[in-house]
Amino acid sequence: MISERALRWRRHDPFLVKAHFACARDTFDAIGNPGGYVNFGTAENQMLFDRVAPLLRRHTEIREPDAHYNELHGARAFREAIARFLSRRAGRTLSPDGITVATGASGILEMLSFALCDPGDAILAPAPYYSGFDHDLGLRAGTALWPVSLASPGFTLSVDAIAHATDEARTRGLGVRALLINSPQNPLGQVYGTSLLREIFAYAAREHIHVIADEIYAESLLPGVTHATALADENAEVSVVYGFAKDFGLSGFKVGIHYSDNSDLVKVMQDTAYFHAVSMQTQRTLTGLLEDPELPAFLDTMRARLSGRYVATADALSESGIPHLRVEGGIVMWLDLRHFLTAPSFECERALYEAIFSSCRVSISPGQAFHCPEPGWFRLCFTMPQAAHSEGLRRLTDRFSGCR
C-alpha cells in the first residue's frame, strides 16, 4: 500500500535529527536531571527568549481577518515589513513583490529545488556543508547535491574549486542547475566577502548556474565582521534565503523567506507556497516584531551575547588543547579533533563521536555528517542555555584534557 518514494523517504534517517531527539528524551537539567545529555549538536540560538518574548507578546493580537484566507505566499503587510527590514541590509530598496514566505528556510529550499531542477539535476554545495541541505534540496525533489570539496585546515572557498566540481558533475552526466552558498557558513563559521561573491556571481552567469545564497545567520556576526549580502546586487540569477529561526531564536515559528529579482522564478515560488503557507496569526506577530522600535536594540543584544559566549567557548577549548577554526558569524564552531582519532578514518571518527555521546553524554556532530572530505572534524553549537553550556564544556574539556 505504500509507494516506493514514500518508502525511500522512510529509509532516510537524518543523523542530526536522530541525535537531537535522543538528547530531547533525556535532557540535562542542573536540578531535575544533572546527568542528562547536553546537546551541542542542534543549531539553535537559545539565548534570546527573555528579550524576544516581550516584543512578540506586544504584537500578539487576535483579529478576525487572520482567521480567513489571505495571500498564501505571505500577506502584503508582512512582505512589506520584510522588504523594509532586508532593504537596510541590502543597501537598496527591495520590492515586497519579490518576496515569498513559507514554512521555514527548509521549505523555501525544497521549493527552490523544485523550481530550478528536474530529477537528476545537480546543485553544487561547498563542503563541509549543513547536512540538512541533502534533505531539504534533494530528498523529495530528486535533486543531487554535488559537494565542492574544500581542503583543511582553512576550508577556503574559491571559484577554482567551484569550477572543478562543476566539471566533475558534468562529466558524470549531471546538469548543474544551481550553486548553494551559505554565509555565515554552517558549520565553518566563515563569512564571505564582497569580492568573492562577485567572482562567484560572474562565474555562475558564464556557466548559466543559478546561485542560492542561504543567509539564515546574516545578523549573527562577531565584532568587526561585515556581512556581504547577495541582496546588494540586482541579479536575476540569484536567490536569497532568510528566516526567523537563527537571528531571532524562533526556530519553532517555522517562517522562511525567499527573495529574487527574477520575476519568473518568483511567480513559481509564490504559486508553490500554496502548499507551504504560514499562519496569518504568526505573520501578524512577526510583522509587529519587524516594525517594533526596539528591534535594533534586540539585535545588538543578540550580537553582544553571541560574542561573549563565543569568546568563553573558544577560550575553554583552547585551554584544554582542542583546536578550532575562528568564527566570524553564526552560532557554531568547527572543532579539529584529528589528533584524538586512533586512526585517520571515518570509522574512527564515528567511534569517537559515540564515545563522547555515551561516556560524556554530550552530543557534538561528526564531520562526515557534513560531507567533510577529511575525518576528525566536529561541529559544536555554543548558543544553548548557560547552565547546559557550562556543564557540556566541563565534560568535553575533562574528556580531552588528559589526551594532550
C-alpha positions in Angstrom: 0.0 0.0 0.0 3.0 2.3 0.4 4.6 3.9 -2.6 8.3 3.4 -3.4 9.0 7.1 -3.0 7.4 7.0 0.4 9.5 4.0 1.4 12.6 5.8 0.3 11.6 8.7 2.5 11.1 6.4 5.5 14.6 4.9 4.9 16.1 8.3 5.0 17.3 8.8 8.6 18.8 12.3 9.1 21.7 11.9 11.5 21.3 15.3 13.3 17.6 14.8 13.7 18.1 11.4 15.3 20.7 12.8 17.7 18.5 15.8 18.6 15.6 13.6 19.7 17.8 11.2 21.6 19.0 14.2 23.6 15.5 15.6 23.9 14.3 12.4 25.6 16.9 12.8 28.4 17.9 16.5 28.6 20.3 17.9 31.1 18.8 20.0 33.8 21.0 21.3 36.6 18.4 20.5 39.3 16.0 18.0 37.8 18.3 15.8 35.6 22.0 16.7 36.2 23.2 13.5 34.4 21.2 14.2 31.2 22.5 14.8 27.7 24.0 18.2 26.8 23.1 18.9 23.2 25.8 20.8 21.3 24.6 19.2 18.1 21.5 21.2 17.2 22.0 24.7 15.7 19.5 26.7 17.8 20.1 30.1 19.5 18.5 29.5 22.9 20.0 32.7 24.5 17.3 35.2 23.2 13.9 34.2 24.6 13.9 36.6 27.5 14.5 39.5 25.0 12.3 38.4 22.1 9.3 37.2 24.1 8.2 40.7 25.3 8.4 42.0 21.8 6.3 39.1 20.5 3.7 39.5 23.3 3.3 43.2 22.4 2.2 42.2 18.9 0.1 39.1 19.5 -3.4 40.2 18.8 -6.3 38.1 17.5 -8.1 39.7 14.6 -10.9 38.3 12.5 -9.1 38.7 9.1 -6.4 36.4 10.5 -9.0 33.6 10.7 -9.6 33.7 7.0 -7.6 33.0 3.8 -5.1 35.6 2.6 -2.3 35.6 0.1 -0.7 32.2 0.6 2.8 33.4 -0.3 2.6 36.0 2.5 0.3 38.8 3.5 1.1 42.1 1.8 1.7 43.8 5.1 4.1 41.1 6.2 6.0 41.2 2.9 6.3 44.9 3.1 7.7 44.8 6.6 10.2 42.1 5.4 11.2 44.2 2.4 11.9 47.2 4.6 14.0 45.1 7.0 16.0 43.4 4.3 16.5 46.7 2.4 18.6 48.1 5.2 20.9 45.2 4.8 20.9 45.3 1.0 21.6 49.0 0.7 18.9 49.2 -1.9 15.1 49.2 -1.9 13.7 45.7 -2.3 10.2 45.2 -3.6 7.7 43.1 -1.5 6.7 41.6 -4.8 10.0 39.7 -4.9 9.3 38.1 -1.6 7.8 34.6 -0.9 7.1 33.5 2.7 6.8 29.8 3.5 7.1 27.3 6.3 10.8 27.7 7.3 14.0 28.0 5.3 13.9 24.2 4.7 10.6 24.7 2.9 12.0 27.5 0.9 15.0 25.4 -0.2 12.8 22.5 -1.2 10.6 24.8 -3.2 13.7 26.2 -5.0 14.9 22.8 -5.8 11.5 22.0 -7.5 11.6 25.4 -9.3 15.1 25.2 -10.6 15.8 21.5 -11.2 14.4 18.4 -12.7 15.0 15.0 -11.1 18.7 14.0 -11.6 19.9 17.6 -12.0 22.6 18.7 -9.6 23.1 21.6 -7.1 26.7 22.4 -6.1 27.4 22.9 -2.4 30.8 23.8 -0.8 31.6 21.0 1.6 31.6 20.7 4.5 28.0 21.9 4.4 25.0 21.6 6.7 23.7 18.1 6.3 20.1 19.2 6.3 20.7 20.5 2.7 20.6 16.9 1.5 17.2 16.5 3.0 15.8 19.9 2.0 17.1 20.1 -1.6 17.4 16.5 -2.6 15.1 14.1 -1.0 11.6 14.8 -2.4 12.7 16.8 -5.4 15.1 14.1 -6.6 18.0 16.6 -7.0 21.6 15.5 -6.4 23.8 17.7 -4.2 27.3 17.7 -5.5 30.0 18.6 -3.0 32.6 21.3 -3.8 35.2 19.7 -1.6 37.3 22.2 0.4 40.7 21.4 1.9 41.7 21.6 5.6 42.7 23.3 7.6 41.1 26.5 6.4 38.4 25.1 4.0 38.7 28.2 1.9 36.1 28.6 -0.9 37.3 29.7 -4.3 35.9 29.9 -7.8 38.5 27.4 -9.0 37.1 24.8 -6.5 33.6 25.5 -7.8 34.7 25.2 -11.4 36.4 21.9 -10.7 33.3 20.5 -9.1 31.2 21.8 -12.0 33.4 19.9 -14.4 33.2 16.7 -12.3 29.4 16.8 -12.1 29.0 17.4 -15.8 31.5 14.6 -16.6 29.1 12.3 -14.7 26.3 13.4 -16.9 24.6 15.7 -14.4 23.0 19.0 -15.3 24.4 21.6 -12.9 21.5 23.9 -12.3 22.4 25.8 -9.1 25.1 26.6 -6.6 24.2 26.8 -2.9 26.4 29.2 -0.8 25.9 29.7 2.9 27.2 32.8 4.6 27.8 33.0 7.5 28.7 29.4 6.8 27.4 26.4 8.7 29.5 24.5 10.0 32.6 26.6 9.4 31.6 30.0 10.8 33.1 31.8 7.8 31.6 35.0 6.3 32.2 35.6 2.6 33.5 39.0 1.4 32.2 41.1 -1.4 35.0 40.3 -3.9 34.4 36.5 -3.5 30.7 37.0 -4.1 31.3 39.0 -7.2 33.6 36.3 -8.6 31.1 33.6 -7.8 28.2 35.6 -9.5 30.3 36.2 -12.6 31.3 32.5 -12.8 27.7 31.4 -12.3 26.5 33.8 -15.0 29.0 32.4 -17.5 28.0 28.9 -16.7 24.3 29.5 -16.6 24.1 28.4 -13.0 21.6 29.9 -10.5 23.1 31.0 -7.2 21.1 30.2 -4.0 22.5 32.3 -1.2 21.4 31.0 2.2 21.8 33.9 4.6 19.9 32.4 7.6 22.6 33.7 10.0 23.1 37.1 8.4 22.6 39.2 11.5 24.6 36.8 13.8 28.0 38.4 13.3 31.0 38.7 15.6 32.6 42.1 16.3 34.4 43.7 13.4 32.9 41.4 10.8 30.9 42.8 7.9 28.5 40.5 6.1 28.5 40.9 2.3 24.9 40.1 1.3 23.8 38.8 -2.0 20.8 41.1 -1.7 23.0 44.1 -2.5 23.3 43.1 -6.2 20.3 43.3 -8.6 21.0 39.9 -10.2 18.2 37.9 -11.7 20.2 34.7 -11.3 20.5 34.9 -7.5 18.0 33.8 -4.8 18.4 34.8 -1.2 17.0 32.6 1.6 16.4 34.0 5.1 14.2 33.3 8.1 13.5 33.9 11.7 15.0 30.7 13.2 18.5 31.8 13.9 19.0 35.5 14.3 15.7 35.8 16.3 15.9 32.4 18.1 12.4 31.5 16.7 13.1 28.1 15.0 9.7 26.9 16.3 7.8 29.6 14.4 8.9 27.9 11.1 9.0 31.1 8.9 11.3 31.2 5.9 11.8 34.0 3.3 12.8 33.9 -0.4 13.8 37.0 -2.4 14.8 37.2 -6.0 14.8 39.8 -8.8 13.8 37.0 -11.3 10.1 37.6 -11.8 9.6 34.2 -13.4 11.2 32.3 -10.5 9.2 34.4 -8.0 6.0 33.5 -9.7 6.8 29.8 -9.4 7.8 30.2 -5.8 4.7 32.1 -4.9 2.5 29.5 -6.7 4.3 26.7 -4.8 3.7 28.4 -1.5 0.1 27.2 -1.7 1.4 24.1 -0.1 3.7 25.8 2.5 1.5 28.7 3.8 2.4 30.3 7.2 -0.5 31.0 9.6 -1.8 34.5 9.5 -1.6 34.9 13.2 2.2 34.2 13.0 2.6 36.6 10.2 0.8 39.4 12.1 3.0 38.8 15.2 6.2 38.9 13.1 5.1 42.0 11.2 4.9 43.8 14.5 8.3 42.4 15.6 9.9 43.8 12.4 8.3 47.2 12.9 9.0 47.4 16.6 11.2 50.4 17.6 13.2 48.1 20.0 14.2 45.7 17.2 17.7 47.3 16.7 18.4 47.1 20.4 17.3 43.4 20.4 19.7 42.7 17.5 22.5 44.5 19.3 21.8 42.4 22.4 21.8 39.2 20.3 25.2 40.0 18.9 26.7 41.0 22.3 25.6 37.7 23.8 26.8 35.8 20.8 30.2 37.4 21.1 30.5 36.8 24.8 29.5 33.2 24.5 31.9 32.5 21.6 34.8 34.0 23.4 34.1 31.9 26.5 33.7 28.8 24.4 36.9 29.4 22.4 39.0 30.1 25.5 37.8 27.0 27.3 38.5 24.8 24.2 41.9 26.3 23.6 43.0 25.9 27.3 42.1 22.2 27.0 44.1 21.7 23.8 41.1 21.4 21.5 41.9 23.3 18.2 39.1 25.0 16.3 38.5 27.4 13.5 38.0 31.1 14.2 34.3 32.0 13.9 33.2 35.2 12.0 29.5 34.6 12.2 26.8 32.1 13.0 26.3 30.0 16.1 28.5 27.0 15.5 32.2 26.2 15.8 34.3 23.7 13.7 36.5 21.6 16.1 39.7 19.9 14.9 39.8 16.5 16.8 42.0 14.8 14.2 44.7 14.2 16.8 42.3 12.4 19.0 41.4 9.7 16.4 43.0 6.3 16.8 43.4 6.3 13.0 42.6 8.8 10.2 39.3 7.2 9.1 35.6 8.0 9.3 35.1 4.8 11.2 37.3 6.1 14.0 35.6 9.5 13.8 32.2 7.8 14.4 33.8 5.8 17.2 35.0 9.0 18.9 31.5 10.6 18.4 29.8 7.6 20.0 32.3 7.5 22.9 31.7 11.2 23.6 27.9 10.7 23.4 27.9 7.7 25.7 30.6 8.4 28.2 30.3 12.2 28.4 26.6 12.3 27.5 27.4 15.2 25.2 26.3 15.5 21.6 28.7 17.1 19.1 28.2 16.4 15.4 30.9 14.4 13.4 32.2 16.0 10.2 31.1 13.1 8.0 27.5 14.2 8.5 28.5 17.5 6.8 30.3 15.8 3.9 33.7 16.9 5.2 36.3 15.3 3.0 38.6 14.6 5.9 37.8 12.7 9.1 38.3 14.2 12.6 36.3 17.4 12.4 33.3 18.1 14.5 30.6 20.8 14.8 29.6 22.4 18.1 26.8 24.8 18.6 27.6 27.2 21.5 24.3 29.1 22.0 22.3 26.9 24.4 21.3 28.0 27.9 24.2 29.0 30.2 23.9 26.1 32.7 23.9 23.4 29.9 26.7 25.2 28.1 28.9 25.3 31.1 28.3 21.7 32.0 28.8 20.5 28.5 32.1 22.3 28.2 33.2 20.9 31.5 32.5 17.3 30.4 34.2 17.9 27.0 37.3 19.5 28.3 37.7 16.9 31.1 37.4 14.2 28.4 40.2 15.7 26.2 42.5 17.4 28.7 44.1 14.1 29.6 44.8 13.3 26.0 47.3 16.1 25.3 
